Amino acid sequence: MLSLDSLDTERRNINTMNLDELSAVEIIEKINQEDEKIAECVKPAIPEIGKAVEFAVESIKRGGRLIYIGAGTSGRLGILDASECPPTYGVPFDMVIGIMAGGDKAM
């Protein structure tokens, strides 16, 4: 079984340990430095992400839906994105939905 302790995403970022000691501008600069790393990390996965998007598009064309499932922040972000799709893209309210562990109480 995978130990969550071994995942970088579950550890504190050593580059941002001292945020409480920095000025507002220094905090923003530090966050920006960390954010710059995202694009380089995503780049190798672009082909696989593209396949996932194409699969979702084809599924929706055949009457399927996009369903986000998550817990905590990932669940909230899925619900947020799903709630923005009808007013932004004019899709039916049940085409893109978010499901969050813990249901309404977790919101």
SETI-369058 format. One record per residue (C-alpha): residue number from 1; y negated, z, x negated; residue in three letters. Coordinates in pm, 1 decimal. Layout:
<nodes>
{node NUM {Y Z X} "ALA"}
...
</nodes>
This chain:
<nodes>
{node 1 {0.0 0.0 0.0} "MET"}
{node 2 {-349.7 -85.6 -122.3} "LEU"}
{node 3 {-554.4 211.2 -235.0} "SER"}
{node 4 {-912.9 185.3 -112.4} "LEU"}
{node 5 {-1023.3 378.9 -419.3} "ASP"}
{node 6 {-938.6 75.8 -631.7} "SER"}
{node 7 {-1178.5 -156.3 -446.2} "LEU"}
{node 8 {-1526.0 -206.9 -591.5} "ASP"}
{node 9 {-1662.9 -224.9 -237.0} "THR"}
{node 10 {-1555.8 135.6 -178.6} "GLU"}
{node 11 {-1717.2 276.9 -491.9} "ARG"}
{node 12 {-2075.6 367.7 -565.4} "ARG"}
{node 13 {-2264.9 102.3 -756.4} "ASN"}
{node 14 {-2338.3 236.8 -1104.2} "ILE"}
{node 15 {-2652.1 19.5 -1118.1} "ASN"}
{node 16 {-2808.9 196.1 -820.2} "THR"}
{node 17 {-2705.7 557.6 -876.2} "MET"}
{node 18 {-3060.7 674.0 -948.8} "ASN"}
{node 19 {-3249.6 517.1 -657.9} "LEU"}
{node 20 {-3389.6 856.3 -561.6} "ASP"}
{node 21 {-3568.3 873.4 -898.2} "GLU"}
{node 22 {-3738.9 532.9 -870.5} "LEU"}
{node 23 {-4063.8 418.5 -715.3} "SER"}
{node 24 {-4057.4 201.1 -404.0} "ALA"}
{node 25 {-4125.0 -111.9 -612.4} "VAL"}
{node 26 {-3850.9 -20.3 -861.2} "GLU"}
{node 27 {-3604.8 32.1 -575.2} "ILE"}
{node 28 {-3690.3 -307.5 -427.7} "ILE"}
{node 29 {-3652.8 -471.8 -770.6} "GLU"}
{node 30 {-3315.5 -301.9 -822.0} "LYS"}
{node 31 {-3188.7 -411.1 -479.8} "ILE"}
{node 32 {-3314.0 -764.4 -546.3} "ASN"}
{node 33 {-3128.9 -771.1 -881.0} "GLN"}
{node 34 {-2807.5 -668.9 -708.2} "GLU"}
{node 35 {-2861.5 -919.2 -424.9} "ASP"}
{node 36 {-2898.1 -1202.2 -680.2} "GLU"}
{node 37 {-2531.6 -1150.6 -772.3} "LYS"}
{node 38 {-2412.3 -1242.5 -423.1} "ILE"}
{node 39 {-2459.0 -1619.5 -448.8} "ALA"}
{node 40 {-2259.5 -1640.4 -771.7} "GLU"}
{node 41 {-1978.6 -1434.7 -620.4} "CYS"}
{node 42 {-1967.5 -1649.1 -306.5} "VAL"}
{node 43 {-1978.4 -1982.8 -492.9} "LYS"}
{node 44 {-1606.6 -1993.3 -590.4} "PRO"}
{node 45 {-1505.6 -1921.2 -229.6} "ALA"}
{node 46 {-1716.4 -2199.6 -73.2} "ILE"}
{node 47 {-1417.7 -2436.6 -24.1} "PRO"}
{node 48 {-1217.7 -2166.9 156.5} "GLU"}
{node 49 {-1519.1 -2059.4 361.9} "ILE"}
{node 50 {-1572.3 -2424.1 456.5} "GLY"}
{node 51 {-1212.0 -2450.8 575.9} "LYS"}
{node 52 {-1254.7 -2137.5 787.4} "ALA"}
{node 53 {-1573.5 -2276.2 944.5} "VAL"}
{node 54 {-1407.3 -2611.7 1017.4} "GLU"}
{node 55 {-1111.4 -2431.2 1174.9} "PHE"}
{node 56 {-1344.5 -2222.7 1393.1} "ALA"}
{node 57 {-1540.2 -2531.5 1501.7} "VAL"}
{node 58 {-1223.3 -2719.9 1596.7} "GLU"}
{node 59 {-1090.3 -2416.9 1784.1} "SER"}
{node 60 {-1415.0 -2381.1 1980.3} "ILE"}
{node 61 {-1413.0 -2754.5 2061.7} "LYS"}
{node 62 {-1068.6 -2700.5 2218.4} "ARG"}
{node 63 {-1197.1 -2413.8 2432.8} "GLY"}
{node 64 {-1136.2 -2131.6 2189.7} "GLY"}
{node 65 {-1365.8 -1845.8 2098.6} "ARG"}
{node 66 {-1499.8 -1679.8 1787.2} "LEU"}
{node 67 {-1406.7 -1312.5 1780.0} "ILE"}
{node 68 {-1545.8 -1070.9 1525.3} "TYR"}
{node 69 {-1338.9 -757.2 1470.2} "ILE"}
{node 70 {-1456.5 -473.4 1250.2} "GLY"}
{node 71 {-1513.2 -105.1 1196.3} "ALA"}
{node 72 {-1835.3 68.1 1106.4} "GLY"}
{node 73 {-2105.7 -160.2 972.5} "THR"}
{node 74 {-1887.3 -472.6 978.7} "SER"}
{node 75 {-1812.7 -411.4 1346.3} "GLY"}
{node 76 {-2179.0 -358.6 1428.1} "ARG"}
{node 77 {-2276.8 -677.5 1244.1} "LEU"}
{node 78 {-2012.0 -873.3 1435.6} "GLY"}
{node 79 {-2146.3 -741.6 1765.4} "ILE"}
{node 80 {-2502.6 -816.6 1655.9} "LEU"}
{node 81 {-2417.9 -1175.7 1560.2} "ASP"}
{node 82 {-2217.6 -1230.4 1879.2} "ALA"}
{node 83 {-2506.0 -1100.5 2090.6} "SER"}
{node 84 {-2747.8 -1344.0 1924.4} "GLU"}
{node 85 {-2536.9 -1656.1 1986.0} "CYS"}
{node 86 {-2608.0 -1706.6 2360.0} "PRO"}
{node 87 {-2989.2 -1687.1 2338.5} "PRO"}
{node 88 {-3010.0 -1866.9 2003.4} "THR"}
{node 89 {-2754.9 -2145.2 2057.4} "TYR"}
{node 90 {-2717.3 -2148.6 2435.2} "GLY"}
{node 91 {-2343.5 -2081.9 2424.2} "VAL"}
{node 92 {-2162.2 -1891.3 2700.3} "PRO"}
{node 93 {-2166.6 -1512.2 2659.5} "PHE"}
{node 94 {-1786.1 -1499.6 2623.7} "ASP"}
{node 95 {-1760.3 -1770.6 2354.2} "MET"}
{node 96 {-1854.0 -1540.5 2064.2} "VAL"}
{node 97 {-1765.0 -1174.5 2101.6} "ILE"}
{node 98 {-1759.5 -868.0 1881.8} "GLY"}
{node 99 {-1496.4 -596.6 1893.8} "ILE"}
{node 100 {-1556.9 -272.6 1711.0} "MET"}
{node 101 {-1317.6 8.7 1628.1} "ALA"}
{node 102 {-1415.2 306.0 1840.1} "GLY"}
{node 103 {-1566.8 91.3 2114.3} "GLY"}
{node 104 {-1898.7 176.7 2274.7} "ASP"}
{node 105 {-1895.2 531.1 2137.3} "LYS"}
{node 106 {-1898.3 395.4 1782.1} "ALA"}
{node 107 {-2210.5 191.3 1843.8} "MET"}
</nodes>
